[in-house]
Amino acid sequence: MRRLLTQNDLTYLQSALEAGRFVLMERELPGLRLTVSTAAAPPVWGVPMLIRLERVRGHIYSTQYFQSVEEMIRYI
């Protein structure tokens, strides 16, 4: 999955997270769709913005939130 997101994608995502901007990136391979976006975080997170990673593999959908690009990279 890491090959779906380039270093430029990760840099763009990090700068959007730091600036509090909403971004949405969609990437696809046969059998896998990846959507990465930024979103305002609820107060309980203790940070202003989060990264949302959505994965669809066939009929299986999952979503996960992260506080940083580094945390997301470790997950995927």
N, C-alpha and C positions, 0 to 999 in steps of 0.2 A: 504493500500500500504506500510505502514511502515514496516510491517512484512516481506516484500520481501527483505529488506536490513537489514542485521545484524549490530551490533555495530562494528564488525571487518570490514565489508564492508565500513562503514562510516569512520572509522579510516584510512583504506587503501586509500580511496578517498581523505581524507584531506591531508594525507602525500604526495600523488601524486600531488595534487594541489599546495602545498607549495614548492615541489621540481621541479615543471614545467615539470612533466612527463605525458605522455599520457597513460590513462588507459581506459578500456572498460569493463563494467559489464552488463550482460543480465540476467534478472530474468523473470520467467513466472508463472502465475496461469491460470486456465481455464478462458478464456475470457479476459485476461490482459497480455500484454507483456511490460516490463519495460527495457529500455536501459539507462544506466548512463555512461557518458564518460567525460573526461577532454579535453579541447581544448585551443589553444592559443587565447587570446582575441584581438579583434581589438583595436587600440589605444583609441578610443572614450570611452571605458569602464574604462580606468584608472587603470586596473589591468593586470598582465601578463597572467593569466589563468582563465578559466571559467569552470563551471560544466554544462553539457548539459543533461537534463532529457527528454527522449522521452517516450511517452505512446501510446500504441495501445490497444483500447478496441473495439473489433469487427472491424467495418469499420471506426472507429473514431481515427484519429492520432493527437497528439499534441506534441509540443516541447517547452521547456522553458530553458533559461540560468540563472545561478546563480553565484554569486561571492564567495559564501561559502557554506559549508555543512549545517551550521545552517540555512541559508536562504532557502535552498532546503527542509530541514526537516519541516520548518514552512509552506511551500507551499503544501507539500504532506500530 
